[in-house]
Amino acid sequence: MSGVQWSTDAALLAERRFDRSGWEPAGTPAAVAFPRTAAQVQEVLREAQASRTPVVARGAGTALTGASAAGAGAIVLDLSRMNRIVEIRPADGVAVVQPGVITAELDRAAAGYGLSYAPDPASVAISTIGGNIATNAGGLRCAKYGVTRDAVLGLDVVLAGGDLISTGRATLKGVAGYDLTALFVGSEGTLGIVVGATLRLRPLPDPSATIAASYPDVAAAAAASVALAEARIRPVLAELLDEATLNAIDPALRAAGAALLIVQTDGGPDEAAHAAEVLAKGSTTLRSTTDPAETAALLAARRQALPAIERLGRPLIEDIAVPRSRLAEAVREIEAVAQRHQVPICTLAHAGDGNLHPIIVAGRPGEPIPEAAHRAADEIFALALRLGGTVTGEHGVGVLKRAWLERELGPASLSLHRQIKAVFDPYGILNPGKGI
């Protein structure tokens, strides 16, 4: 194909076979394509549909459910070179970007205009906008400022047959037609390939205070985060780390208690003082800071949680969400699951919106996953549904949660999903075996 750079290098193919989930697909991809323009993506998809070749899009490969892993005979569509911030329009509060832009780089560029890009997953320094859109990624600030879907105003998408469409608009309001933009967000590359995005920017938040409160156990920390909501305090972030997670990051972090809650507010000194008063109840220690360096250190510790847990062994990174009022119940039952199956589980959570990440440490990479780990994961998914929640809050379904999708959606809804998939991708070439 003219213009598109391709590679069939064995080492590169072996690397692009995997994503961060650790899931091992059967076989090896056939080739990797490195488009730089939407027209080149169109070329790849036209040829792929004509030859009925599977296409797996990826950016940084940080997917945690196998959604960007590629198996036998697939074309890996590596969008990392489509990495331009096309424009930032501060008067309109929007940015226009390509899918390979690193999330943190967009936020830094927006900051130069006194604006911010709100979604900030823990992988913000390495994950791409396209990957965030594919999974409807959330992050630390999403409890107050929304997940990726709330920031996406419009998309440029290449469909399976190579047609390029634009969805949405660059205005903050608009109800013309069905909301195809929202449909593509979170679709994990199964409906089309995002080649451009118009994103909402917000005024740069001015944190009033960052509060670190320790508690005697993780249930008490979860209850404290619920108490914030009951007190009508809406923090920018509320991040919960249990004892196992603190030990993995740095044992010194748990010196004051078996669970840590990090809360940040941006509503002024009175809100910060009110939050500290609420969090102090039941805490073993509490400190509040406005110092940028200390704040950065606290948030860096939170973002290092997953890399620290990965050093303990192979992580099964679960991602459930429950109604915020049932957060404490969920963390207590996750602890019981760990004890019942005798598997280490490190739990961290975006406590502000009830999104938990119970991470099961399941042996060493390359070794079979212990059956006890699988049983523990199944019980955690069942727990999420029993409490009125979901089996995935922000990581997506990929391949690892497909068995649970029908239990959450029900057969009639799942059938409708599959009909929609067939309209957009009649030959099933886009990320087959993923999502639905």
Phi, psi and omega per residue, in radians:
M1 nan 2.399 -3.092
S2 -1.244 2.348 3.011
G3 1.533 -0.503 -3.091
V4 -1.508 2.270 3.068
Q5 -1.456 2.334 -3.123
W6 -2.153 2.726 3.014
S7 -2.515 2.441 2.993
T8 -2.126 0.375 3.116
D9 -1.034 2.268 -3.032
A10 -1.067 -0.724 -3.124
A11 -1.152 -0.704 3.133
L12 -1.158 -0.737 3.114
L13 -1.087 -0.706 3.127
A14 -1.119 -0.662 3.132
E15 -1.202 -0.748 -3.089
R16 -1.324 -0.093 3.085
R17 -1.177 -0.499 -3.002
F18 -1.920 2.769 2.835
D19 -2.162 -2.902 -3.017
R20 -1.313 -0.146 -3.102
S21 -1.200 -0.443 -3.050
G22 1.489 -0.072 3.108
W23 -1.171 2.415 -3.077
E24 -1.924 1.803 3.114
P25 -1.255 2.756 3.108
A26 -1.313 2.340 3.056
G27 1.372 -3.035 -3.061
T28 -2.202 2.484 3.095
P29 -1.019 2.751 -3.136
A30 -1.423 -0.629 -3.067
A31 -2.883 2.825 3.036
V32 -2.063 2.250 3.064
A33 -1.849 2.446 -3.113
F34 -2.111 1.304 3.140
P35 -1.226 2.675 3.055
R36 -2.045 -0.187 -3.104
T37 -2.386 2.823 3.060
A38 -1.066 -0.668 -3.141
A39 -1.059 -0.644 3.113
Q40 -1.227 -0.613 3.040
V41 -1.104 -0.713 3.093
Q42 -1.029 -0.746 3.104
E43 -1.003 -0.843 -3.094
V44 -1.061 -0.800 -3.063
L45 -1.242 -0.607 3.076
R46 -1.061 -0.788 3.139
E47 -1.200 -0.672 -3.129
A48 -1.126 -0.753 3.139
Q49 -1.171 -0.671 3.139
A50 -1.087 -0.618 -3.114
S51 -1.727 0.036 -3.128
R52 0.979 0.755 -3.134
T53 -1.693 2.256 3.108
P54 -1.076 2.524 3.107
V55 -2.199 2.215 3.110
V56 -2.082 1.958 3.124
A57 -1.432 2.563 3.083
R58 -2.704 2.736 3.054
G59 -2.013 -1.609 3.127
A60 -1.607 -0.109 3.135
G61 1.262 0.501 -3.107
T62 -1.599 0.138 -3.132
A63 -1.042 2.502 -3.012
L64 -1.933 0.124 -3.136
T65 -2.227 0.205 -3.125
G66 1.523 0.121 -3.043
A67 -1.163 -0.481 -3.124
S68 -1.934 0.264 3.014
A69 -1.465 2.557 -3.035
A70 -2.240 2.332 -3.099
G71 -1.848 -2.713 -2.959
A72 -1.010 2.220 3.002
G73 1.355 -0.020 -3.071
A74 -1.367 2.675 2.904
I75 -1.603 2.171 3.016
V76 -1.547 2.088 3.123
L77 -1.691 1.658 -3.071
D78 -1.516 1.926 -3.042
L79 -1.662 0.191 -3.024
S80 -1.166 -0.347 3.137
R81 -1.547 -0.118 2.992
M82 -1.583 1.318 -2.890
N83 -2.190 0.586 -3.134
R84 -1.652 2.371 2.850
I85 -1.460 1.822 -2.992
V86 -1.182 -0.821 3.084
E87 -2.854 2.690 2.959
I88 -2.129 2.192 -3.124
R89 -1.980 1.601 -3.025
P90 -1.083 -0.594 -3.133
A91 -1.137 -0.553 3.122
D92 -1.605 -0.233 -3.108
G93 1.180 0.677 3.140
V94 -2.344 2.730 2.985
A95 -2.223 2.514 3.048
V96 -2.001 2.140 -2.997
V97 -2.403 2.802 2.954
Q98 -1.538 2.862 -2.995
P99 -1.242 -0.364 -3.088
G100 -1.510 0.076 3.109
V101 -1.144 2.293 3.066
I102 -1.229 2.356 -3.018
T103 -0.982 -0.817 -3.110
A104 -1.127 -0.553 3.140
E105 -1.186 -0.646 3.060
L106 -1.128 -0.746 -3.138
D107 -1.090 -0.708 3.117
R108 -1.140 -0.738 3.132
A109 -1.111 -0.709 3.121
A110 -1.125 -0.611 -3.117
A111 -1.063 -0.486 3.095
G112 -1.120 -0.280 3.097
Y113 -1.912 0.210 -3.102
G114 1.303 0.407 -3.099
L115 -2.154 3.003 3.095
S116 -2.530 2.699 2.964
Y117 -1.739 1.978 -2.883
A118 -1.195 -0.805 -3.085
P119 -1.041 2.290 -3.095
D120 -2.522 1.317 3.096
P121 -1.037 2.838 -3.123
A122 -1.021 -0.440 3.126
S123 -1.583 0.390 -3.007
V124 -0.932 -0.554 -3.081
A125 -1.337 -0.259 -3.087
I126 -2.255 -0.399 -3.092
S127 -1.344 2.753 -3.083
T128 -1.855 2.789 3.107
I129 -1.043 -0.721 3.134
G130 -1.064 -0.744 3.095
G131 -1.158 -0.672 3.082
N132 -1.082 -0.712 3.110
I133 -1.151 -0.712 -3.096
A134 -1.056 -0.568 -3.087
T135 -1.909 0.005 -3.021
N136 0.935 0.922 -3.052
A137 -1.068 2.638 3.138
G138 -1.931 -1.897 3.118
G139 2.175 -2.952 -2.996
L140 -1.204 -0.668 -3.023
R141 -1.572 0.029 -2.938
C142 -1.242 -0.375 -3.124
A143 -1.044 -0.586 -3.137
K144 -1.802 -0.632 -2.992
Y145 -1.930 0.068 2.976
G146 1.634 2.833 3.119
V147 -1.590 -3.064 -3.048
T148 -0.998 -0.735 -3.122
R149 -0.975 -0.598 -3.127
D150 -1.250 -0.285 -3.103
A151 -1.795 -0.164 -3.076
V152 -1.652 2.031 3.125
L153 -1.644 -0.595 -3.113
G154 -2.775 2.762 -3.106
L155 -2.396 2.608 2.860
D156 -1.849 2.178 -3.002
V157 -2.304 2.325 2.999
V158 -1.666 2.157 -3.139
L159 -1.430 2.991 -3.018
A160 -0.983 -0.631 -3.116
G161 -1.479 0.002 3.100
G162 1.785 -0.071 3.097
D163 -1.237 2.480 3.095
L164 -1.829 2.174 3.098
I165 -2.155 2.760 3.027
S166 -2.078 2.363 3.127
T167 -2.093 2.773 3.060
G168 1.255 -2.622 -3.017
R169 -2.887 3.054 3.122
A170 -1.733 0.127 3.104
T171 -1.708 2.769 -3.136
L172 -1.355 -0.307 3.073
K173 -2.091 2.681 3.093
G174 2.814 2.221 -3.102
V175 -2.307 0.406 3.138
A176 -1.320 2.078 3.081
G177 1.391 3.065 3.065
Y178 -1.161 2.723 -3.096
D179 -1.501 1.332 3.125
L180 -1.181 -0.493 3.116
T181 -1.018 -0.869 -3.137
A182 -1.118 -0.547 3.128
L183 -1.147 -0.712 -3.135
F184 -1.249 -0.582 -3.141
V185 -1.186 2.149 -3.120
G186 1.567 0.064 -3.074
S187 -1.527 0.012 2.976
E188 1.007 0.627 3.080
G189 1.229 0.320 -3.102
T190 -1.664 -0.198 -3.096
L191 -1.978 -0.412 -3.102
G192 3.079 2.982 -3.118
I193 -1.901 2.059 3.117
V194 -1.269 2.149 3.131
V195 -2.031 -0.075 3.085
G196 -2.879 2.655 -3.115
A197 -2.531 2.404 2.986
T198 -1.814 2.074 -2.936
L199 -2.078 2.539 3.117
R200 -1.422 2.315 3.017
L201 -1.913 2.661 -3.121
R202 -2.145 2.759 3.029
P203 -0.965 2.444 -3.100
L204 -1.062 2.110 3.136
P205 -1.166 2.589 3.136
D206 -2.009 1.600 -3.061
P207 -0.986 2.295 3.083
S208 -1.438 -0.673 -3.099
A209 -2.879 2.662 2.972
T210 -2.076 2.220 -3.038
I211 -2.032 2.266 3.056
A212 -2.003 2.010 -3.112
A213 -2.090 2.254 3.091
S214 -1.727 2.620 -3.093
Y215 -2.392 2.764 -3.085
P216 -1.195 -0.394 3.092
D217 -2.721 2.917 -3.028
V218 -1.227 -0.528 3.105
A219 -1.141 -0.658 3.106
A220 -1.154 -0.669 3.093
A221 -1.143 -0.721 3.108
A222 -1.103 -0.734 3.131
A223 -1.101 -0.624 3.125
A224 -1.142 -0.649 3.119
S225 -1.172 -0.624 3.079
V226 -1.176 -0.640 3.124
A227 -1.082 -0.570 3.068
L228 -1.040 -0.812 3.141
A229 -1.100 -0.717 3.137
E230 -1.130 -0.462 3.109
A231 -1.531 0.140 3.123
R232 1.094 0.584 3.048
I233 -1.788 2.217 -3.135
R234 -1.989 1.597 -3.085
P235 -1.263 2.769 3.010
V236 -1.094 -0.745 3.098
L237 -2.585 2.677 3.046
A238 -2.545 1.743 -3.023
E239 -1.919 2.217 -3.083
L240 -1.914 2.329 3.090
L241 -2.256 2.251 -3.133
D242 -1.518 3.128 -3.043
E243 -1.067 -0.753 -3.126
A244 -1.097 -0.666 3.125
T245 -1.197 -0.762 3.113
L246 -1.049 -0.733 3.112
N247 -1.098 -0.644 -3.135
A248 -1.194 -0.681 -3.133
I249 -1.280 -0.965 -3.111
D250 -2.964 1.976 -3.118
P251 -0.927 -0.425 3.136
A252 -1.123 -0.445 -3.117
L253 -1.160 -0.423 -3.086
R254 -1.745 0.215 -3.122
A255 -1.062 -0.551 -3.061
A256 -1.658 -0.113 -3.115
G257 3.020 2.962 -3.060
A258 -1.573 -0.007 3.092
A259 -2.664 2.592 -3.101
L260 -2.213 2.366 3.056
L261 -2.091 2.115 3.115
I262 -1.873 2.122 -3.072
V263 -2.194 2.398 3.074
Q264 -2.220 2.358 3.118
T265 -2.061 2.766 3.063
D266 -2.432 0.434 -3.087
G267 -1.774 0.287 3.116
G268 1.746 2.963 -3.067
P269 -1.041 -0.639 -3.113
D270 -1.140 -0.750 3.108
E271 -1.114 -0.720 3.130
A272 -1.076 -0.743 3.137
A273 -1.157 -0.673 3.125
H274 -1.145 -0.736 3.122
A275 -1.087 -0.759 3.130
A276 -1.086 -0.651 3.123
E277 -1.124 -0.768 3.137
V278 -1.129 -0.784 -3.067
L279 -1.243 -0.417 -3.103
A280 -1.164 -0.471 -3.119
K281 -1.179 2.059 3.115
G282 1.494 -0.079 -3.121
S283 -1.431 2.709 3.058
T284 -1.581 -0.605 3.016
T285 -2.555 2.710 3.081
L286 -2.624 2.306 3.015
R287 -2.366 2.489 3.139
S288 -2.110 2.388 -3.087
T289 -2.413 2.592 2.950
T290 -2.000 0.088 -3.111
D291 -1.309 2.137 -3.098
P292 -1.039 -0.648 -3.109
A293 -1.188 -0.760 3.136
E294 -1.174 -0.681 3.083
T295 -1.076 -0.795 -3.141
A296 -1.063 -0.667 3.140
A297 -1.151 -0.712 3.115
L298 -1.113 -0.778 -3.117
L299 -1.246 -0.557 3.084
A300 -1.128 -0.676 3.102
A301 -1.075 -0.726 3.108
R302 -1.106 -0.756 -3.100
R303 -1.232 -0.347 3.121
Q304 -1.523 0.042 -3.071
A305 -1.046 -0.878 -3.098
L306 -1.128 -0.843 3.076
P307 -0.989 -0.630 3.125
A308 -1.168 -0.720 3.131
I309 -1.194 -0.619 3.116
E310 -1.062 -0.475 3.101
R311 -1.243 -0.324 3.131
L312 -1.398 -0.406 -3.081
G313 2.728 -2.984 -3.135
R314 -1.244 2.113 3.141
P315 -1.589 2.288 2.890
L316 -1.663 1.852 -2.940
I317 -1.614 1.687 -3.117
E318 -1.503 2.807 -2.968
D319 -2.662 1.548 -3.139
I320 -2.005 2.807 3.026
A321 -2.354 2.484 3.117
V322 -2.296 2.807 3.021
P323 -0.930 2.394 -3.029
R324 -0.959 -0.578 -3.120
S325 -1.170 -0.279 -3.105
R326 -1.897 0.266 -3.095
L327 -1.087 -0.814 -3.116
A328 -1.076 -0.711 3.094
E329 -1.073 -0.715 -3.125
A330 -1.118 -0.781 -3.094
V331 -1.208 -0.591 3.083
R332 -1.111 -0.738 -3.103
E333 -1.258 -0.549 3.057
I334 -1.121 -0.705 3.060
E335 -1.047 -0.683 3.125
A336 -1.166 -0.655 3.092
V337 -1.068 -0.779 3.139
A338 -1.055 -0.746 -3.136
Q339 -1.212 -0.688 -3.083
R340 -1.148 -0.658 -3.089
H341 -1.781 -0.004 3.106
Q342 0.955 0.828 3.063
V343 -2.181 2.447 3.095
P344 -1.203 2.306 3.057
I345 -2.292 2.129 3.065
C346 -1.771 2.120 -3.095
T347 -1.923 2.179 2.958
L348 -2.247 2.776 -2.998
A349 -2.683 2.556 2.844
H350 -1.467 1.494 -2.961
A351 -1.165 -0.385 -3.120
G352 -1.143 -0.396 3.129
D353 -2.265 0.294 3.025
G354 1.317 0.304 -3.114
N355 -1.651 1.965 -3.106
L356 -1.838 2.548 3.019
H357 -2.112 1.474 3.021
P358 -1.395 1.951 -3.029
I359 -1.797 1.996 -3.127
I360 -1.512 2.197 3.063
V361 -1.546 1.917 -2.932
A362 -2.016 1.186 3.068
G363 1.299 -2.791 -3.097
R364 -1.746 2.629 3.062
P365 -1.001 2.439 -3.134
G366 1.586 -0.271 3.098
E367 -1.660 2.720 3.071
P368 -1.046 2.464 3.083
I369 -1.248 2.206 -3.132
P370 -1.005 2.475 3.132
E371 -1.035 -0.578 3.119
A372 -1.077 -0.587 3.113
A373 -1.175 -0.718 3.094
H374 -1.091 -0.746 -3.134
R375 -1.133 -0.678 3.116
A376 -1.111 -0.743 3.124
A377 -1.080 -0.764 3.128
D378 -1.058 -0.700 3.132
E379 -1.169 -0.588 3.124
I380 -1.189 -0.741 3.101
F381 -1.111 -0.758 3.116
A382 -1.081 -0.682 3.102
L383 -1.040 -0.804 -3.122
A384 -1.011 -0.802 -3.126
L385 -1.192 -0.672 -3.134
R386 -1.118 -0.549 -3.141
L387 -1.538 0.145 3.106
G388 1.469 0.399 -3.086
G389 -1.901 -2.628 -3.063
T390 -2.386 2.703 -3.125
V391 -1.430 -0.127 3.028
T392 -2.649 2.157 3.137
G393 -1.591 -0.598 -3.056
E394 -2.693 -0.166 -3.097
H395 -1.560 -0.305 -3.130
G396 1.591 -3.087 -3.077
V397 -1.692 -0.789 -3.116
G398 0.949 -2.310 3.037
V399 -1.836 -0.401 -2.959
L400 -1.321 -0.326 -3.084
K401 -2.095 0.203 -3.098
R402 -1.065 -0.609 -3.112
A403 -1.126 -0.439 -3.102
W404 -1.647 -0.201 -3.048
L405 -1.119 -0.782 -3.121
E406 -1.132 -0.595 3.121
R407 -1.111 -0.600 3.119
E408 -1.398 -0.769 -3.046
L409 -1.417 -0.636 -2.996
G410 1.571 2.667 -3.013
P411 -1.101 -0.675 -3.112
A412 -1.147 -0.763 3.125
S413 -1.162 -0.732 3.141
L414 -1.104 -0.671 3.092
S415 -1.065 -0.706 3.109
L416 -1.135 -0.710 3.071
H417 -0.987 -0.785 -3.096
R418 -1.180 -0.579 3.069
Q419 -1.159 -0.697 3.093
I420 -1.112 -0.776 3.088
K421 -0.971 -0.751 -3.109
A422 -1.152 -0.558 3.094
V423 -1.141 -0.778 -3.091
F424 -1.409 -0.505 -3.008
D425 -2.446 1.262 -2.979
P426 -1.099 -0.438 -3.124
Y427 -1.772 0.064 3.036
G428 1.122 0.662 -3.104
I429 -1.583 -0.332 -3.025
L430 -1.510 1.905 3.072
N431 0.836 0.939 -3.069
P432 -1.088 2.540 3.130
G433 1.424 0.078 -3.119
K434 -1.958 2.745 3.095
G435 1.128 -1.973 -3.100
I436 -1.339 nan nan
